[in-house]
Amino acid sequence: MTNRVQETSEAAHAGTVERVGVIGLGIIGSVWAANYDTDGLLVASWNRSAKAGSPKPAPGAREVARAASVVHVVVSDPPAVDEVLRAMEPELGPSHLVIQSTTIDPKSAASFARRVQARGASYMEAPFMGSRPAAEQRKTIFLLGGERSVLPRAEAVLGHLSEVRHQVGSEAQAAALKLAFNVHVAITMEALSESLSLARQSDVSDDAFFRIMQGTALWSGFHNLKHDKLRQGEYSPQFSVKHMLKDVRLATGLARPGSTPIAGAVRERLQTASERGYSEEDIAALIKLL
């Protein structure tokens, strides 16, 4: 699609109220759908497996695209996005914007963008940072990649879910940056688990461990998010083991050989956690392996 066609399409939507459809009603997508619904934007939602109590339920992805002007996709992995796009493609046209927030690899992001644009529709790669608490507080951080002419329309919609949106560059660059960040998250979770485990082996209380760490440069927003889970042994998912395992696999597959040795080790830890039955639990469950 040419920039001229995109600019014409975006201009046509200036000042209009979008009709939003959400595909993917997992930990994050369900919160986003509820927020869009509260704001009067949601017209349809669908999950690949049956989801009781979904707002504005539609029978399938194609029907979501038929009802909506903006389709926000947040599913599990590249094959899932491919499945959704195959269903939607017959319905897509110049009035549509597809916002793709699944964590995927750069090659897939570029390919999906081309497919959507071939239908005359607009596409924005929009991976995100922030787990369920951030989504509930509308503080998700989006990393936006795509045509600059599409950014104002995408930002207007994503403003209902977030305070901060970063323009990264291309679709592929946004996808790559998200994988880079998730490598950091996975390594940090394993490091925190090993550090706490070592302190416990020396009979240092969890209270002392976290209270003293909080006064040092080691403390971060991530520690603030995970310390209660580790203290309480409560692993309901904010970011599940299975999704992090997928992301680290994609990241290490993308990386130049030898450039992610620690991520490779953490990938194996996540694989072990999955094999032991923790795949649906929060990544804080990594400490159970210790």
Secondary structure, DSSP 8 states (H G I E B T S, - for coil): --HHHHHHHHHHHTT----EEEE--STTHHHHHHHHHHTT-EEEEE-SS--TT-SSB-SSHHHHHHH-SEEEE--SSHHHHHHHHHHHGGG--TT-EEEE-S---HHHHHHHHHHHHHTT-EEEE--EE--HHHHHTT-EEEEEES-GGGHHHHHHHHTTTEEEEEEEESHHHHHHHHHHHHHHHHHHHHHHHHHHHHHHHTT--HHHHHHHHHTSTT--HHHHHHHHHHHHT----SSBHHHHHHHHHHHHHHS-TTS-HHHHHHHHHHHHHIIIIITTSBGGGGGGG-
